[in-house]
């Protein structure tokens, strides 16, 4: 295929890149990610190509899979914001505090 006709991997809506990056970070193919999110591999492919944006439920599931801090991007795309979530879900606040503490401890251990 001539170079001028080839699509750039970075083209498309801005929300495609974080989805691809999450899948790459988790070392999953599209079918495996789809199974974890309860979507088809074709749906994941459409998301990554920018042909179809994930539903709010899809974004929430992506956020759940991504973990902190990447979860906030996906949850924000679904219309959820951290101040609202932390207000109505106190256990989320505790979980994030525990994750932050664990991250600091890992940093201290690697600095030794």
C-alpha positions in Angstrom: 0.0 0.0 0.0 1.4 3.4 -0.9 2.6 5.4 2.0 0.2 8.3 1.4 -2.9 6.0 1.6 -1.8 4.2 4.8 -3.6 5.4 8.0 -1.5 6.6 10.8 -1.8 4.6 14.0 -2.1 7.9 15.9 -5.0 9.2 13.8 -8.5 9.3 15.1 -10.2 10.6 18.2 -8.1 11.2 21.3 -9.9 8.5 23.3 -8.5 5.7 21.1 -4.9 6.0 22.4 -5.6 5.3 26.1 -7.6 2.2 25.2 -4.8 0.8 23.1 -2.3 1.7 25.8 -4.3 0.0 28.5 -4.6 -3.2 26.4 -0.8 -3.1 25.6 0.0 -2.5 29.3 -2.1 -5.5 30.3 -0.6 -7.6 27.4 -4.0 -8.6 26.1 -5.2 -9.1 22.6 -8.5 -7.6 21.6 -10.4 -10.8 22.2 -9.0 -11.2 25.7 -9.8 -7.5 26.6 -13.3 -8.0 25.2 -13.9 -11.0 27.4 -12.7 -9.2 30.5 -15.0 -6.2 29.7 -17.9 -8.4 28.4 -17.6 -7.0 24.9 -16.7 -8.6 21.6 -13.3 -8.4 20.1 -14.9 -6.5 17.2 -16.2 -3.8 19.6 -12.7 -3.4 21.0 -11.3 -3.1 17.5 -13.9 -0.4 16.7 -13.0 1.5 19.8 -9.3 1.4 19.0 -9.8 2.5 15.4 -12.1 5.3 16.5 -15.1 4.0 14.6 -17.2 3.7 17.7 -16.8 5.3 21.1 -17.2 3.0 24.2 -20.5 3.3 26.0 -20.5 4.8 29.5 -20.6 1.2 30.8 -17.6 0.4 28.6 -15.6 3.3 30.0 -16.5 2.4 33.6 -15.3 -1.2 32.9 -12.1 0.1 31.3 -11.5 2.3 34.4 -12.1 -0.6 36.7 -9.6 -2.7 34.8 -7.0 0.2 34.5 -6.8 0.9 38.3 -5.6 4.1 39.8 -4.6 6.6 38.4 -5.6 5.7 34.9 -9.1 4.8 36.0 -10.0 8.5 36.4 -9.5 9.2 32.7 -11.9 6.4 31.7 -14.4 7.2 34.5 -14.3 10.9 33.5 -15.2 9.9 29.9 -18.3 8.1 31.4 -19.3 11.3 33.2 -18.0 10.2 36.6 -15.8 12.6 38.5 -13.5 11.8 41.5 -15.2 14.3 43.9 -18.6 12.7 43.3 -17.2 9.1 43.5 -15.3 9.8 46.7 -18.3 11.4 48.3 -20.7 8.5 47.6 -18.3 5.6 47.8 -16.2 6.0 51.0 -14.7 2.5 50.4 -13.2 3.9 47.1 -11.4 6.6 49.1 -10.0 4.0 51.4 -8.9 1.8 48.5 -7.1 4.7 46.8 -5.4 5.7 50.0 -4.2 2.1 50.5 -2.9 2.0 46.9 -1.1 5.4 47.4 0.5 4.1 50.5 1.6 0.9 48.8 3.1 2.9 45.9 5.1 5.1 48.3 6.4 2.0 50.1 7.5 0.4 46.8 9.3 3.6 45.9 11.1 3.7 49.3 12.1 0.0 48.8 13.5 0.6 45.3 15.4 3.7 46.6 17.4 1.6 49.1 
